[in-house]
Amino acid sequence: MFYPIGNTTIDSNKYREKFAKRYYLPFMKELIDLSGCSLKEAKELIDLVIHEEGIIVSQTSEEIQDTCLAELQDD
């Protein structure tokens, strides 16, 4: 499927593996560079695609992100 973001459209099939990593920062940067969108818009697109297409998030990515979030909340 195609999703509009910033000044372009993203083909979710082309980036499916990267969407499965959820908030993978190099991918988020790639989305920003391709579209001129903000970090928040990139995050929202990732959440939308994962939800609409039923993409299963990589367990390793999810664990790392949860750990980082917990550490940030402790500070």
mmCIF file of the N, C-alpha and C atoms, coordinates in Angstrom:
data_MODEL
# 
_entry.id   MODEL 
# 
loop_
_atom_site.group_PDB 
_atom_site.id 
_atom_site.type_symbol 
_atom_site.label_atom_id 
_atom_site.label_alt_id 
_atom_site.label_comp_id 
_atom_site.label_asym_id 
_atom_site.label_entity_id 
_atom_site.label_seq_id 
_atom_site.pdbx_PDB_ins_code 
_atom_site.Cartn_x 
_atom_site.Cartn_y 
_atom_site.Cartn_z 
_atom_site.occupancy 
_atom_site.B_iso_or_equiv 
_atom_site.pdbx_formal_charge 
_atom_site.auth_seq_id 
_atom_site.auth_comp_id 
_atom_site.auth_asym_id 
_atom_site.auth_atom_id 
_atom_site.pdbx_PDB_model_num 
ATOM 1   N N  . MET A 1 1  ? 0.839  -1.187 0.000  1.00 0.00 ? 1  MET A N  1 
ATOM 2   C CA . MET A 1 1  ? 0.000  0.000  0.000  1.00 0.00 ? 1  MET A CA 1 
ATOM 3   C C  . MET A 1 1  ? 0.885  1.252  0.000  1.00 0.00 ? 1  MET A C  1 
ATOM 4   N N  . PHE A 1 2  ? 0.285  2.329  -0.435 1.00 0.00 ? 2  PHE A N  1 
ATOM 5   C CA . PHE A 1 2  ? 0.999  3.594  -0.482 1.00 0.00 ? 2  PHE A CA 1 
ATOM 6   C C  . PHE A 1 2  ? 0.437  4.541  0.569  1.00 0.00 ? 2  PHE A C  1 
ATOM 7   N N  . TYR A 1 3  ? 1.347  5.236  1.270  1.00 0.00 ? 3  TYR A N  1 
ATOM 8   C CA . TYR A 1 3  ? 0.966  6.164  2.324  1.00 0.00 ? 3  TYR A CA 1 
ATOM 9   C C  . TYR A 1 3  ? 1.611  7.519  2.066  1.00 0.00 ? 3  TYR A C  1 
ATOM 10  N N  . PRO A 1 4  ? 0.808  8.585  2.069  1.00 0.00 ? 4  PRO A N  1 
ATOM 11  C CA . PRO A 1 4  ? 1.385  9.915  1.892  1.00 0.00 ? 4  PRO A CA 1 
ATOM 12  C C  . PRO A 1 4  ? 2.072  10.374 3.176  1.00 0.00 ? 4  PRO A C  1 
ATOM 13  N N  . ILE A 1 5  ? 3.216  11.010 3.012  1.00 0.00 ? 5  ILE A N  1 
ATOM 14  C CA . ILE A 1 5  ? 3.922  11.612 4.148  1.00 0.00 ? 5  ILE A CA 1 
ATOM 15  C C  . ILE A 1 5  ? 4.767  12.760 3.610  1.00 0.00 ? 5  ILE A C  1 
ATOM 16  N N  . GLY A 1 6  ? 4.666  13.892 4.280  1.00 0.00 ? 6  GLY A N  1 
ATOM 17  C CA . GLY A 1 6  ? 5.411  15.060 3.826  1.00 0.00 ? 6  GLY A CA 1 
ATOM 18  C C  . GLY A 1 6  ? 5.100  15.356 2.372  1.00 0.00 ? 6  GLY A C  1 
ATOM 19  N N  . ASN A 1 7  ? 6.145  15.475 1.561  1.00 0.00 ? 7  ASN A N  1 
ATOM 20  C CA . ASN A 1 7  ? 5.963  15.802 0.147  1.00 0.00 ? 7  ASN A CA 1 
ATOM 21  C C  . ASN A 1 7  ? 6.128  14.591 -0.777 1.00 0.00 ? 7  ASN A C  1 
ATOM 22  N N  . THR A 1 8  ? 5.888  13.380 -0.239 1.00 0.00 ? 8  THR A N  1 
ATOM 23  C CA . THR A 1 8  ? 6.058  12.164 -1.043 1.00 0.00 ? 8  THR A CA 1 
ATOM 24  C C  . THR A 1 8  ? 5.061  11.095 -0.614 1.00 0.00 ? 8  THR A C  1 
ATOM 25  N N  . THR A 1 9  ? 5.155  9.944  -1.248 1.00 0.00 ? 9  THR A N  1 
ATOM 26  C CA . THR A 1 9  ? 4.337  8.779  -0.897 1.00 0.00 ? 9  THR A CA 1 
ATOM 27  C C  . THR A 1 9  ? 5.278  7.602  -0.680 1.00 0.00 ? 9  THR A C  1 
ATOM 28  N N  . ILE A 1 10 ? 5.019  6.834  0.374  1.00 0.00 ? 10 ILE A N  1 
ATOM 29  C CA . ILE A 1 10 ? 5.862  5.697  0.736  1.00 0.00 ? 10 ILE A CA 1 
ATOM 30  C C  . ILE A 1 10 ? 5.142  4.396  0.403  1.00 0.00 ? 10 ILE A C  1 
ATOM 31  N N  . ASP A 1 11 ? 5.832  3.480  -0.262 1.00 0.00 ? 11 ASP A N  1 
ATOM 32  C CA . ASP A 1 11 ? 5.315  2.148  -0.548 1.00 0.00 ? 11 ASP A CA 1 
ATOM 33  C C  . ASP A 1 11 ? 5.681  1.245  0.628  1.00 0.00 ? 11 ASP A C  1 
ATOM 34  N N  . SER A 1 12 ? 4.672  0.860  1.381  1.00 0.00 ? 12 SER A N  1 
ATOM 35  C CA . SER A 1 12 ? 4.935  0.070  2.589  1.00 0.00 ? 12 SER A CA 1 
ATOM 36  C C  . SER A 1 12 ? 5.575  -1.279 2.278  1.00 0.00 ? 12 SER A C  1 
ATOM 37  N N  . ASN A 1 13 ? 5.286  -1.843 1.111  1.00 0.00 ? 13 ASN A N  1 
ATOM 38  C CA . ASN A 1 13 ? 5.888  -3.138 0.748  1.00 0.00 ? 13 ASN A CA 1 
ATOM 39  C C  . ASN A 1 13 ? 7.400  -3.022 0.596  1.00 0.00 ? 13 ASN A C  1 
ATOM 40  N N  . LYS A 1 14 ? 7.857  -1.895 0.076  1.00 0.00 ? 14 LYS A N  1 
ATOM 41  C CA . LYS A 1 14 ? 9.284  -1.683 -0.122 1.00 0.00 ? 14 LYS A CA 1 
ATOM 42  C C  . LYS A 1 14 ? 10.034 -1.615 1.216  1.00 0.00 ? 14 LYS A C  1 
ATOM 43  N N  . TYR A 1 15 ? 9.363  -1.127 2.253  1.00 0.00 ? 15 TYR A N  1 
ATOM 44  C CA . TYR A 1 15 ? 10.004 -0.916 3.553  1.00 0.00 ? 15 TYR A CA 1 
ATOM 45  C C  . TYR A 1 15 ? 9.450  -1.835 4.648  1.00 0.00 ? 15 TYR A C  1 
ATOM 46  N N  . ARG A 1 16 ? 8.764  -2.889 4.249  1.00 0.00 ? 16 ARG A N  1 
ATOM 47  C CA . ARG A 1 16 ? 8.078  -3.749 5.225  1.00 0.00 ? 16 ARG A CA 1 
ATOM 48  C C  . ARG A 1 16 ? 9.011  -4.241 6.342  1.00 0.00 ? 16 ARG A C  1 
ATOM 49  N N  . GLU A 1 17 ? 10.193 -4.671 5.985  1.00 0.00 ? 17 GLU A N  1 
ATOM 50  C CA . GLU A 1 17 ? 11.149 -5.178 6.984  1.00 0.00 ? 17 GLU A CA 1 
ATOM 51  C C  . GLU A 1 17 ? 11.519 -4.079 7.984  1.00 0.00 ? 17 GLU A C  1 
ATOM 52  N N  . LYS A 1 18 ? 11.646 -2.852 7.494  1.00 0.00 ? 18 LYS A N  1 
ATOM 53  C CA . LYS A 1 18 ? 11.998 -1.735 8.379  1.00 0.00 ? 18 LYS A CA 1 
ATOM 54  C C  . LYS A 1 18 ? 10.821 -1.338 9.260  1.00 0.00 ? 18 LYS A C  1 
ATOM 55  N N  . PHE A 1 19 ? 9.594  -1.440 8.738  1.00 0.00 ? 19 PHE A N  1 
ATOM 56  C CA . PHE A 1 19 ? 8.425  -1.147 9.566  1.00 0.00 ? 19 PHE A CA 1 
ATOM 57  C C  . PHE A 1 19 ? 8.341  -2.136 10.731 1.00 0.00 ? 19 PHE A C  1 
ATOM 58  N N  . ALA A 1 20 ? 8.773  -3.359 10.519 1.00 0.00 ? 20 ALA A N  1 
ATOM 59  C CA . ALA A 1 20 ? 8.727  -4.377 11.566 1.00 0.00 ? 20 ALA A CA 1 
ATOM 60  C C  . ALA A 1 20 ? 9.681  -4.061 12.720 1.00 0.00 ? 20 ALA A C  1 
ATOM 61  N N  . LYS A 1 21 ? 10.605 -3.140 12.493 1.00 0.00 ? 21 LYS A N  1 
ATOM 62  C CA . LYS A 1 21 ? 11.531 -2.736 13.563 1.00 0.00 ? 21 LYS A CA 1 
ATOM 63  C C  . LYS A 1 21 ? 10.962 -1.570 14.379 1.00 0.00 ? 21 LYS A C  1 
ATOM 64  N N  . ARG A 1 22 ? 9.766  -1.161 14.050 1.00 0.00 ? 22 ARG A N  1 
ATOM 65  C CA . ARG A 1 22 ? 9.022  -0.082 14.691 1.00 0.00 ? 22 ARG A CA 1 
ATOM 66  C C  . ARG A 1 22 ? 9.791  1.218  14.686 1.00 0.00 ? 22 ARG A C  1 
ATOM 67  N N  . TYR A 1 23 ? 10.276 1.703  15.789 1.00 0.00 ? 23 TYR A N  1 
ATOM 68  C CA . TYR A 1 23 ? 10.888 3.035  15.848 1.00 0.00 ? 23 TYR A CA 1 
ATOM 69  C C  . TYR A 1 23 ? 12.402 2.975  15.620 1.00 0.00 ? 23 TYR A C  1 
ATOM 70  N N  . TYR A 1 24 ? 12.808 2.272  14.593 1.00 0.00 ? 24 TYR A N  1 
ATOM 71  C CA . TYR A 1 24 ? 14.212 2.114  14.220 1.00 0.00 ? 24 TYR A CA 1 
ATOM 72  C C  . TYR A 1 24 ? 14.713 3.463  13.696 1.00 0.00 ? 24 TYR A C  1 
ATOM 73  N N  . LEU A 1 25 ? 15.586 4.106  14.457 1.00 0.00 ? 25 LEU A N  1 
ATOM 74  C CA . LEU A 1 25 ? 15.990 5.479  14.157 1.00 0.00 ? 25 LEU A CA 1 
ATOM 75  C C  . LEU A 1 25 ? 16.579 5.690  12.758 1.00 0.00 ? 25 LEU A C  1 
ATOM 76  N N  . PRO A 1 26 ? 17.435 4.798  12.243 1.00 0.00 ? 26 PRO A N  1 
ATOM 77  C CA . PRO A 1 26 ? 17.909 5.022  10.875 1.00 0.00 ? 26 PRO A CA 1 
ATOM 78  C C  . PRO A 1 26 ? 16.768 5.049  9.842  1.00 0.00 ? 26 PRO A C  1 
ATOM 79  N N  . PHE A 1 27 ? 15.737 4.232  10.052 1.00 0.00 ? 27 PHE A N  1 
ATOM 80  C CA . PHE A 1 27 ? 14.586 4.250  9.148  1.00 0.00 ? 27 PHE A CA 1 
ATOM 81  C C  . PHE A 1 27 ? 13.793 5.541  9.315  1.00 0.00 ? 27 PHE A C  1 
ATOM 82  N N  . MET A 1 28 ? 13.621 5.977  10.543 1.00 0.00 ? 28 MET A N  1 
ATOM 83  C CA . MET A 1 28 ? 12.906 7.228  10.781 1.00 0.00 ? 28 MET A CA 1 
ATOM 84  C C  . MET A 1 28 ? 13.645 8.393  10.109 1.00 0.00 ? 28 MET A C  1 
ATOM 85  N N  . LYS A 1 29 ? 14.962 8.382  10.187 1.00 0.00 ? 29 LYS A N  1 
ATOM 86  C CA . LYS A 1 29 ? 15.770 9.419  9.532  1.00 0.00 ? 29 LYS A CA 1 
ATOM 87  C C  . LYS A 1 29 ? 15.600 9.333  8.019  1.00 0.00 ? 29 LYS A C  1 
ATOM 88  N N  . GLU A 1 30 ? 15.554 8.121  7.502  1.00 0.00 ? 30 GLU A N  1 
ATOM 89  C CA . GLU A 1 30 ? 15.358 7.929  6.066  1.00 0.00 ? 30 GLU A CA 1 
ATOM 90  C C  . GLU A 1 30 ? 14.003 8.507  5.624  1.00 0.00 ? 30 GLU A C  1 
ATOM 91  N N  . LEU A 1 31 ? 12.954 8.260  6.416  1.00 0.00 ? 31 LEU A N  1 
ATOM 92  C CA . LEU A 1 31 ? 11.643 8.818  6.106  1.00 0.00 ? 31 LEU A CA 1 
ATOM 93  C C  . LEU A 1 31 ? 11.683 10.348 6.109  1.00 0.00 ? 31 LEU A C  1 
ATOM 94  N N  . ILE A 1 32 ? 12.372 10.915 7.096  1.00 0.00 ? 32 ILE A N  1 
ATOM 95  C CA . ILE A 1 32 ? 12.497 12.366 7.201  1.00 0.00 ? 32 ILE A CA 1 
ATOM 96  C C  . ILE A 1 32 ? 13.233 12.919 5.982  1.00 0.00 ? 32 ILE A C  1 
ATOM 97  N N  . ASP A 1 33 ? 14.327 12.282 5.611  1.00 0.00 ? 33 ASP A N  1 
ATOM 98  C CA . ASP A 1 33 ? 15.117 12.736 4.459  1.00 0.00 ? 33 ASP A CA 1 
ATOM 99  C C  . ASP A 1 33 ? 14.338 12.611 3.145  1.00 0.00 ? 33 ASP A C  1 
ATOM 100 N N  . LEU A 1 34 ? 13.566 11.534 2.993  1.00 0.00 ? 34 LEU A N  1 
ATOM 101 C CA . LEU A 1 34 ? 12.803 11.319 1.766  1.00 0.00 ? 34 LEU A CA 1 
ATOM 102 C C  . LEU A 1 34 ? 11.632 12.284 1.609  1.00 0.00 ? 34 LEU A C  1 
ATOM 103 N N  . SER A 1 35 ? 10.994 12.606 2.731  1.00 0.00 ? 35 SER A N  1 
ATOM 104 C CA . SER A 1 35 ? 9.721  13.307 2.655  1.00 0.00 ? 35 SER A CA 1 
ATOM 105 C C  . SER A 1 35 ? 9.722  14.732 3.205  1.00 0.00 ? 35 SER A C  1 
ATOM 106 N N  . GLY A 1 36 ? 10.732 15.061 3.998  1.00 0.00 ? 36 GLY A N  1 
ATOM 107 C CA . GLY A 1 36 ? 10.730 16.368 4.638  1.00 0.00 ? 36 GLY A CA 1 
ATOM 108 C C  . GLY A 1 36 ? 9.784  16.434 5.835  1.00 0.00 ? 36 GLY A C  1 
ATOM 109 N N  . CYS A 1 37 ? 9.339  15.281 6.313  1.00 0.00 ? 37 CYS A N  1 
ATOM 110 C CA . CYS A 1 37 ? 8.417  15.238 7.449  1.00 0.00 ? 37 CYS A CA 1 
ATOM 111 C C  . CYS A 1 37 ? 9.178  15.445 8.761  1.00 0.00 ? 37 CYS A C  1 
ATOM 112 N N  . SER A 1 38 ? 8.426  15.572 9.837  1.00 0.00 ? 38 SER A N  1 
ATOM 113 C CA . SER A 1 38 ? 9.022  15.695 11.168 1.00 0.00 ? 38 SER A CA 1 
ATOM 114 C C  . SER A 1 38 ? 9.198  14.297 11.781 1.00 0.00 ? 38 SER A C  1 
ATOM 115 N N  . LEU A 1 39 ? 9.929  14.226 12.875 1.00 0.00 ? 39 LEU A N  1 
ATOM 116 C CA . LEU A 1 39 ? 10.108 12.956 13.593 1.00 0.00 ? 39 LEU A CA 1 
ATOM 117 C C  . LEU A 1 39 ? 8.753  12.433 14.059 1.00 0.00 ? 39 LEU A C  1 
ATOM 118 N N  . LYS A 1 40 ? 7.910  13.340 14.533 1.00 0.00 ? 40 LYS A N  1 
ATOM 119 C CA . LYS A 1 40 ? 6.570  12.942 15.000 1.00 0.00 ? 40 LYS A CA 1 
ATOM 120 C C  . LYS A 1 40 ? 5.759  12.351 13.847 1.00 0.00 ? 40 LYS A C  1 
ATOM 121 N N  . GLU A 1 41 ? 5.821  12.969 12.672 1.00 0.00 ? 41 GLU A N  1 
ATOM 122 C CA . GLU A 1 41 ? 5.089  12.453 11.516 1.00 0.00 ? 41 GLU A CA 1 
ATOM 123 C C  . GLU A 1 41 ? 5.613  11.085 11.094 1.00 0.00 ? 41 GLU A C  1 
ATOM 124 N N  . ALA A 1 42 ? 6.921  10.880 11.158 1.00 0.00 ? 42 ALA A N  1 
ATOM 125 C CA . ALA A 1 42 ? 7.505  9.577  10.827 1.00 0.00 ? 42 ALA A CA 1 
ATOM 126 C C  . ALA A 1 42 ? 7.008  8.514  11.798 1.00 0.00 ? 42 ALA A C  1 
ATOM 127 N N  . LYS A 1 43 ? 6.986  8.843  13.085 1.00 0.00 ? 43 LYS A N  1 
ATOM 128 C CA . LYS A 1 43 ? 6.501  7.911  14.107 1.00 0.00 ? 43 LYS A CA 1 
ATOM 129 C C  . LYS A 1 43 ? 5.035  7.569  13.873 1.00 0.00 ? 43 LYS A C  1 
ATOM 130 N N  . GLU A 1 44 ? 4.227  8.587  13.577 1.00 0.00 ? 44 GLU A N  1 
ATOM 131 C CA . GLU A 1 44 ? 2.808  8.365  13.334 1.00 0.00 ? 44 GLU A CA 1 
ATOM 132 C C  . GLU A 1 44 ? 2.576  7.489  12.102 1.00 0.00 ? 44 GLU A C  1 
ATOM 133 N N  . LEU A 1 45 ? 3.370  7.690  11.059 1.00 0.00 ? 45 LEU A N  1 
ATOM 134 C CA . LEU A 1 45 ? 3.252  6.853  9.864  1.00 0.00 ? 45 LEU A CA 1 
ATOM 135 C C  . LEU A 1 45 ? 3.599  5.401  10.197 1.00 0.00 ? 45 LEU A C  1 
ATOM 136 N N  . ILE A 1 46 ? 4.668  5.209  10.930 1.00 0.00 ? 46 ILE A N  1 
ATOM 137 C CA . ILE A 1 46 ? 5.082  3.849  11.310 1.00 0.00 ? 46 ILE A CA 1 
ATOM 138 C C  . ILE A 1 46 ? 3.974  3.165  12.099 1.00 0.00 ? 46 ILE A C  1 
ATOM 139 N N  . ASP A 1 47 ? 3.405  3.869  13.085 1.00 0.00 ? 47 ASP A N  1 
ATOM 140 C CA . ASP A 1 47 ? 2.305  3.295  13.879 1.00 0.00 ? 47 ASP A CA 1 
ATOM 141 C C  . ASP A 1 47 ? 1.106  2.950  12.991 1.00 0.00 ? 47 ASP A C  1 
ATOM 142 N N  . LEU A 1 48 ? 0.765  3.854  12.057 1.00 0.00 ? 48 LEU A N  1 
ATOM 143 C CA . LEU A 1 48 ? -0.372 3.644  11.166 1.00 0.00 ? 48 LEU A CA 1 
ATOM 144 C C  . LEU A 1 48 ? -0.162 2.412  10.284 1.00 0.00 ? 48 LEU A C  1 
ATOM 145 N N  . VAL A 1 49 ? 1.001  2.307  9.664  1.00 0.00 ? 49 VAL A N  1 
ATOM 146 C CA . VAL A 1 49 ? 1.280  1.184  8.766  1.00 0.00 ? 49 VAL A CA 1 
ATOM 147 C C  . VAL A 1 49 ? 1.277  -0.135 9.539  1.00 0.00 ? 49 VAL A C  1 
ATOM 148 N N  . ILE A 1 50 ? 1.913  -0.155 10.689 1.00 0.00 ? 50 ILE A N  1 
ATOM 149 C CA . ILE A 1 50 ? 1.935  -1.379 11.509 1.00 0.00 ? 50 ILE A CA 1 
ATOM 150 C C  . ILE A 1 50 ? 0.517  -1.803 11.851 1.00 0.00 ? 50 ILE A C  1 
ATOM 151 N N  . HIS A 1 51 ? -0.308 -0.836 12.252 1.00 0.00 ? 51 HIS A N  1 
ATOM 152 C CA . HIS A 1 51 ? -1.692 -1.129 12.638 1.00 0.00 ? 51 HIS A CA 1 
ATOM 153 C C  . HIS A 1 51 ? -2.534 -1.581 11.436 1.00 0.00 ? 51 HIS A C  1 
ATOM 154 N N  . GLU A 1 52 ? -2.517 -0.801 10.354 1.00 0.00 ? 52 GLU A N  1 
ATOM 155 C CA . GLU A 1 52 ? -3.380 -1.093 9.196  1.00 0.00 ? 52 GLU A CA 1 
ATOM 156 C C  . GLU A 1 52 ? -2.987 -2.374 8.473  1.00 0.00 ? 52 GLU A C  1 
ATOM 157 N N  . GLU A 1 53 ? -1.710 -2.689 8.459  1.00 0.00 ? 53 GLU A N  1 
ATOM 158 C CA . GLU A 1 53 ? -1.257 -3.862 7.712  1.00 0.00 ? 53 GLU A CA 1 
ATOM 159 C C  . GLU A 1 53 ? -0.972 -5.068 8.597  1.00 0.00 ? 53 GLU A C  1 
ATOM 160 N N  . GLY A 1 54 ? -1.180 -4.905 9.907  1.00 0.00 ? 54 GLY A N  1 
ATOM 161 C CA . GLY A 1 54 ? -0.985 -6.022 10.822 1.00 0.00 ? 54 GLY A CA 1 
ATOM 162 C C  . GLY A 1 54 ? 0.443  -6.536 10.851 1.00 0.00 ? 54 GLY A C  1 
ATOM 163 N N  . ILE A 1 55 ? 1.394  -5.618 10.709 1.00 0.00 ? 55 ILE A N  1 
ATOM 164 C CA . ILE A 1 55 ? 2.806  -6.008 10.728 1.00 0.00 ? 55 ILE A CA 1 
ATOM 165 C C  . ILE A 1 55 ? 3.198  -6.394 12.148 1.00 0.00 ? 55 ILE A C  1 
ATOM 166 N N  . ILE A 1 56 ? 3.857  -7.518 12.272 1.00 0.00 ? 56 ILE A N  1 
ATOM 167 C CA . ILE A 1 56 ? 4.321  -7.975 13.584 1.00 0.00 ? 56 ILE A CA 1 
ATOM 168 C C  . ILE A 1 56 ? 5.675  -7.332 13.850 1.00 0.00 ? 56 ILE A C  1 
ATOM 169 N N  . VAL A 1 57 ? 5.755  -6.623 14.981 1.00 0.00 ? 57 VAL A N  1 
ATOM 170 C CA . VAL A 1 57 ? 6.979  -5.923 15.349 1.00 0.00 ? 57 VAL A CA 1 
ATOM 171 C C  . VAL A 1 57 ? 8.004  -6.928 15.845 1.00 0.00 ? 57 VAL A C  1 
ATOM 172 N N  . SER A 1 58 ? 9.227  -6.759 15.391 1.00 0.00 ? 58 SER A N  1 
ATOM 173 C CA . SER A 1 58 ? 10.323 -7.620 15.810 1.00 0.00 ? 58 SER A CA 1 
ATOM 174 C C  . SER A 1 58 ? 10.421 -7.636 17.332 1.00 0.00 ? 58 SER A C  1 
ATOM 175 N N  . GLN A 1 59 ? 10.466 -8.823 17.915 1.00 0.00 ? 59 GLN A N  1 
ATOM 176 C CA . GLN A 1 59 ? 10.541 -8.972 19.373 1.00 0.00 ? 59 GLN A CA 1 
ATOM 177 C C  . GLN A 1 59 ? 11.775 -8.275 19.941 1.00 0.00 ? 59 GLN A C  1 
ATOM 178 N N  . THR A 1 60 ? 12.895 -8.401 19.269 1.00 0.00 ? 60 THR A N  1 
ATOM 179 C CA . THR A 1 60 ? 14.138 -7.773 19.726 1.00 0.00 ? 60 THR A CA 1 
ATOM 180 C C  . THR A 1 60 ? 13.997 -6.261 19.725 1.00 0.00 ? 60 THR A C  1 
ATOM 181 N N  . SER A 1 61 ? 13.451 -5.710 18.670 1.00 0.00 ? 61 SER A N  1 
ATOM 182 C CA . SER A 1 61 ? 13.252 -4.258 18.590 1.00 0.00 ? 61 SER A CA 1 
ATOM 183 C C  . SER A 1 61 ? 12.341 -3.781 19.703 1.00 0.00 ? 61 SER A C  1 
ATOM 184 N N  . GLU A 1 62 ? 11.266 -4.514 19.934 1.00 0.00 ? 62 GLU A N  1 
ATOM 185 C CA . GLU A 1 62 ? 10.312 -4.133 20.966 1.00 0.00 ? 62 GLU A CA 1 
ATOM 186 C C  . GLU A 1 62 ? 10.974 -4.148 22.349 1.00 0.00 ? 62 GLU A C  1 
ATOM 187 N N  . GLU A 1 63 ? 11.770 -5.167 22.642 1.00 0.00 ? 63 GLU A N  1 
ATOM 188 C CA . GLU A 1 63 ? 12.440 -5.263 23.941 1.00 0.00 ? 63 GLU A CA 1 
ATOM 189 C C  . GLU A 1 63 ? 13.434 -4.118 24.137 1.00 0.00 ? 63 GLU A C  1 
ATOM 190 N N  . ILE A 1 64 ? 14.214 -3.817 23.111 1.00 0.00 ? 64 ILE A N  1 
ATOM 191 C CA . ILE A 1 64 ? 15.191 -2.733 23.209 1.00 0.00 ? 64 ILE A CA 1 
ATOM 192 C C  . ILE A 1 64 ? 14.483 -1.401 23.420 1.00 0.00 ? 64 ILE A C  1 
ATOM 193 N N  . GLN A 1 65 ? 13.430 -1.149 22.659 1.00 0.00 ? 65 GLN A N  1 
ATOM 194 C CA . GLN A 1 65 ? 12.703 0.109  22.779 1.00 0.00 ? 65 GLN A CA 1 
ATOM 195 C C  . GLN A 1 65 ? 12.039 0.231  24.145 1.00 0.00 ? 65 GLN A C  1 
ATOM 196 N N  . ASP A 1 66 ? 11.464 -0.850 24.659 1.00 0.00 ? 66 ASP A N  1 
ATOM 197 C CA . ASP A 1 66 ? 10.838 -0.824 25.978 1.00 0.00 ? 66 ASP A CA 1 
ATOM 198 C C  . ASP A 1 66 ? 11.862 -0.550 27.072 1.00 0.00 ? 66 ASP A C  1 
ATOM 199 N N  . THR A 1 67 ? 13.055 -1.158 26.954 1.00 0.00 ? 67 THR A N  1 
ATOM 200 C CA . THR A 1 67 ? 14.121 -0.936 27.931 1.00 0.00 ? 67 THR A CA 1 
ATOM 201 C C  . THR A 1 67 ? 14.581 0.513  27.905 1.00 0.00 ? 67 THR A C  1 
ATOM 202 N N  . CYS A 1 68 ? 14.791 1.057  26.718 1.00 0.00 ? 68 CYS A N  1 
ATOM 203 C CA . CYS A 1 68 ? 15.233 2.449  26.588 1.00 0.00 ? 68 CYS A CA 1 
ATOM 204 C C  . CYS A 1 68 ? 14.184 3.399  27.152 1.00 0.00 ? 68 CYS A C  1 
ATOM 205 N N  . LEU A 1 69 ? 12.924 3.140  26.865 1.00 0.00 ? 69 LEU A N  1 
ATOM 206 C CA . LEU A 1 69 ? 11.847 3.984  27.361 1.00 0.00 ? 69 LEU A CA 1 
ATOM 207 C C  . LEU A 1 69 ? 11.783 3.947  28.883 1.00 0.00 ? 69 LEU A C  1 
ATOM 208 N N  . ALA A 1 70 ? 11.926 2.755  29.465 1.00 0.00 ? 70 ALA A N  1 
ATOM 209 C CA . ALA A 1 70 ? 11.906 2.620  30.914 1.00 0.00 ? 70 ALA A CA 1 
ATOM 210 C C  . ALA A 1 70 ? 13.073 3.396  31.555 1.00 0.00 ? 70 ALA A C  1 
ATOM 211 N N  . GLU A 1 71 ? 14.244 3.329  30.940 1.00 0.00 ? 71 GLU A N  1 
ATOM 212 C CA . GLU A 1 71 ? 15.402 4.052  31.459 1.00 0.00 ? 71 GLU A CA 1 
ATOM 213 C C  . GLU A 1 71 ? 15.190 5.557  31.368 1.00 0.00 ? 71 GLU A C  1 
ATOM 214 N N  . LEU A 1 72 ? 14.589 6.023  30.305 1.00 0.00 ? 72 LEU A N  1 
ATOM 215 C CA . LEU A 1 72 ? 14.316 7.453  30.156 1.00 0.00 ? 72 LEU A CA 1 
ATOM 216 C C  . LEU A 1 72 ? 13.308 7.925  31.197 1.00 0.00 ? 72 LEU A C  1 
ATOM 217 N N  . GLN A 1 73 ? 12.338 7.092  31.502 1.00 0.00 ? 73 GLN A N  1 
ATOM 218 C CA . GLN A 1 73 ? 11.317 7.451  32.485 1.00 0.00 ? 73 GLN A CA 1 
ATOM 219 C C  . GLN A 1 73 ? 11.890 7.468  33.906 1.00 0.00 ? 73 GLN A C  1 
ATOM 220 N N  . ASP A 1 74 ? 12.911 6.658  34.157 1.00 0.00 ? 74 ASP A N  1 
ATOM 221 C CA . ASP A 1 74 ? 13.559 6.618  35.478 1.00 0.00 ? 74 ASP A CA 1 
ATOM 222 C C  . ASP A 1 74 ? 14.379 7.864  35.750 1.00 0.00 ? 74 ASP A C  1 
ATOM 223 N N  . ASP A 1 75 ? 14.901 8.501  34.706 1.00 0.00 ? 75 ASP A N  1 
ATOM 224 C CA . ASP A 1 75 ? 15.757 9.674  34.869 1.00 0.00 ? 75 ASP A CA 1 
ATOM 225 C C  . ASP A 1 75 ? 15.012 10.898 35.293 1.00 0.00 ? 75 ASP A C  1 
# 
